Amino acid sequence: MCGLNGIEPCKIHDIATAAISLRRRVVGNARHNPLAAIGVVLVVGFVILALFAPWIAPQDPAAIDLPTRLDTPSSAHWFGTDELGRDILSRTIYGARISMLVGSCVVLTSLGLGLIIGSVAGYYGGGIDRFVNIVLMNAFLSFPGILLAIAFVAFRGPGIFNLVVALSLGGWVGYARLVRGQVLAAREREFVEAARALGASDVRIIVRHILPNIIQPVIVQAAIGMAGAILAEATMSFLGLGVPPPTASWGAMLNDGRAHLFDAPHLVLFPALAVMLAVLSFNFIGDALRDYLDPRSRIEAGL
C-alpha cells in the first residue's frame, strides 16, 4: 500500500528512523571525541570561506589604501590593515582558498601516485618491489621534501601548479610505503587467492579486492597529510616561492608582516592563527579517524 505522493508509509518510517539513528551516532561520537567535532567544524568553516570568499570578504584583498596603512583592528577593519593599507580580514579569507586548494591537490596527487606505485610494488614483489622500495623510495627519502620543493620551484618559477607538483615530489613516498606494506599483507589472503583462481586479472584484483580492504589507514594518512600540505604551502609562500603577489596567501602575509612584528603584531597574528587552526583541525580529524577505524579503540570507547 502506498501513502502520500506514492511513498509507502513504511519507507517514510525507515528513512526517519535512519536519520534519527545517524543523528544519535554523530552526537555520541562528538561527545566521545570533542576534538574531532571541533576539527570538523573548523574544516567546514575553512571550506566555506574558500568557496564563498568573494561574497564573505568585506573588501577587495588587493585594494591598496595607503592612508590607513598599519591600522590596528577596528570596526572598519576587524583584523586591521597591512603596510599597504589592505584589509587583513579579506586577505585571510582569500588565503584560505590557496591553502585548501593547494593542500587538496597535493594530497590527491601524492595519494594517487602512492596508491599506484605502492600497489604495483607490493602486489608483484620481486625485482619490482626491490627497485621501488630500495632504490626509488630511498632516493626520495634521502632528501628532505621541503628542499626538493624549494629546488623545483626555484627552477620552474612560482605558481600554483608548480607549487603542487613541487610538494607532491616528496609527498607520495609516505603513501607508497604504507600502501606497499598493506598490499604485501593482503595479497596472500584467501579472498585474493579465490579471485585469482577464478581468473580475475591483476588490475581487477588490486582495484576491486585489495584496495577496498586496505583503504582505512590510507584515509587516516591523507587526513594528516592535509595538515602537512597546508603547513608546507605556508612555508613555501613565506619563502617567496608560493603563489605570486598580489594573491593573498597566509605564508606570504607572514612574510610581509615580520618586518612589523613589534610595531604592528596583528599583521602576523591573524594569518599565523589561521595556519595553526587549519593544521590542528586536520590533525584532530586524522586522529579521530584512526581511533574510529580501529576496532579496539572503538570497543574501548564504547562505540
N, C-alpha and C positions, 0 to 999 in steps of 0.2 A: 504494500500500500504506500502511496505517496502523499506527502503533506504539501505544505505551501510551496509554490513555484516548482513543483515536481521533485522536491528533495524529500527523501524518506526521513521521518522523524528520528529513526534510529541513527541515521548518518549524522544528523544535526547533533544528536546527543553524544555520539562518538567524537565528533570534532570538538565540542565543548569540553568533554572530559579530557581529551588530549591536550587542549590548551591550558586547562587548569593544572594538569599534571606537569606540563612543561614549565608553567609559572612557578609551581612549588619547587621543582628541581632547581630552577635558576635562583630562587630566593634561598633555598637550602645551601647551594654551592657558594653563594655570595656570603652567607653567614659563616660557613666553614673557612672560607678564604677571602677575607675582605680586601686583601691587597690585589687579588685578581680582579675583583669588581672595580676597584679604583683604576687599575690598569686599563680595563675595557672602557670605562667612562672617558679616561684621558685619550685613548686612541681614537674613540669615536669623535671626541671633540676636535682633535687634530685633523682627522679626515674631513670633518665638516668645514673647518677653517680652510683646508686646502682646496676643497671643491668649490666653496662659495666665497672665496676671498674677495672677488670684485664687488660683491654685494655686502659683505660684512665689514671690510676695511673702511674706516671713516674718511680716509683721504687717499690721494694718489701716492703710492710709496716712493715714487721717483720725483715728486714735486719739490723743488728747492725754494726755500723761503729764508733767506739769509738774516733778515731782521729778528727772526725767532730762533736762531741757532743756539744750541745747547740749553734750551729752556728745560726747566725741571718739570716733572709731571704736574699737570693742571687739568682743569675741566676742558680746556681747548685741546690739549694733547695729553691723554691719560698716561702715556708712558714717556712723555717728554719728546724732545726733538734732538737730532744728531748735529754734527758740526756743519751740516749744510742746511739745517732747518727742516729736514724731512721727518715726518711723523713716525716715531719708533713703533707705535702700536700697529700701524698699517704695514710697516716693513716686517714686523714679527709675524703677522698673519700671513703675508705673502711668502715669508721664509718657510712656513710650514709646507707650502706647495713644493718647494725644491727638495726639502728633506724627505717628505713622503714619496715623491716621485722617484728620486734617486735611490732611496732606500729600497723601495719596492722593486725597481728594475734590477738593482744589484742582487737582491735576494733571489728573484726569479731567474736571472741569468746564471748565477752561481749554482742554484738548486738544479736547474736544467742540465748544466754541464756535469755537475756532480752525480746526478742520477744516471746519466748515460755512461760516463766513464767508470763510475763505481760498479754499476750493474754488469757491464761487459767484463771488467777485471774479475769481479767476484764470481760470476757465473762460469766463465770459461777457464779461469785459473791458468796454471802452467806458465808458459813464457809470456803471455799477455799480462797476466797478473804480476809477474816479477818485474816486467818493464814498467808498468803503470805504478806499482807500489814502491819499488826501489828506486827507479830512475826518475820518472816523471814527477811523482808527488814529492819526493825528497828534494828534487831540483827546485821546485817552487817553494817548499818549506824552508830551504836554506837561506832565502832572502825574506826579510820582513815585508808583509803585504803592503804596508804604507810606503815603503821605499820603492817597491815596484810601481805603485800607483803614481808616486811623485815623478819617477823617471819617465813613465809613459806619457803623463800629461805634459811634462816639460818638453818632451819630444814632439807630441802631436798638437799641443796647444789646448787651452781651456775650453770648456763647453760641456753641456750635459751628457752628450753621447760619449765623448772621450772620458768623462769622469766615471760613467757607468762601466765602460769597458775596463778602465784602469783599476777600479775597485773589485771588479769581477775576476781579474787576473789571478789574484791570490785567494779569493773567497771560495772558489769551487773546491779547493783541496779538502777542506774540512767536511763538506758534504760527501765528496767522493770516498773518503776513508770510512765515514760512517756507513754509507750505503754498501761499500765493498764488504765490510765486516758482517753486516746483516744478511747480504746475499750469500756469503760463504756459509753461514749457518742455515739458511733457508733452503738452499739448493739440494740438500740431502734429505729433506723431509719427505714424508710419504705422499703428500698431495702433489709434490713436484714430480716424484717418480711415477705416480699414476698418470699425470698429464703427459709425461714423456713416453710412457708405454702406450698411451692412446694415440700417439703420433703427432702431438702438438709441436709446432715449430718453436725454436728457441725464443723468438721475439714474443710469441703468444705466451709462453711460459713465464717470461720475465714480466711482461706487462699485465697479464691477467691473473697470474697466480702468485708471483713472488712480491712484486712491488706493493700490492694492496696489503700484504701481511707484514711489511717492514716500514710502512709509511709513518707510523706513530712517532718514533724517535726523530724522524726527518722533519716532521711538523714542529716538534719542540725546538730542534736545531734552527729551523727557519725563523721562528718567533724570536729567539735570542739573537740570531744573526741580523735581524732587522734593527735591533738596538745598536749592534756594532756597525752596521752600514750607515746609520744616521750619524753616529759619532765620527766615522771616517769621513763622511761628506763634510761635516762641520770642520774637521781638521784640514781637509784639502782646501776648503774655502777660506779658512783662516790664513793659510799659507799663500793665498792668491792663485790657487790652481783649480778653483771650482768654477762656478758659472761666472761669466764676465759681468762687470758692473754696467749699468746701474741696477741689475736684477738683485732683488733682496734675497739674502741668504744669511742664516744665523751665524755661520762661521765668519763670513765677510763683515757682518755687523760687529762681531767681537774684535776683529782685526782693526776696524775703523775706530772702535771705542777705547782701545788700550792706551792710546795717547792721552785720553782724558779720564783715566781711571780714577784719579783723585779729585779733580775739579768737577767732573760730571759722571759719577759712577753709574747712573741709570743707563748710560749707553751700553754698558757691559752687563748690567744686572738682568735685564729682561730677556735678551737673547740667550744668555747663559742659563737662565731659569727654564726657558723653552727647551733647550737641548737636554737639560737634566730631566725634565718631566717626560719628554719623549723617550729617552733611553730607559728611564725607570719603568715606564708603562709597559714597554715590550718585554723587559726583563721579568716584571711581575706576571705577565701573561705566559711567558715561556716556562717559568717555574710552576705556575698553576697547571698548565697543560701536562708538564712532566709528572706532577703528582696525580692528576686526574686520569692519565692514561696508564699509570702504573697500578695494577690490581691490588698490590699490597698496601700502597698508600691509600687507596680508596677504602679498603677494609678498615684500616686504622682510623680513618676519618669518619667512618660510618656512612659512606656513600655507596 
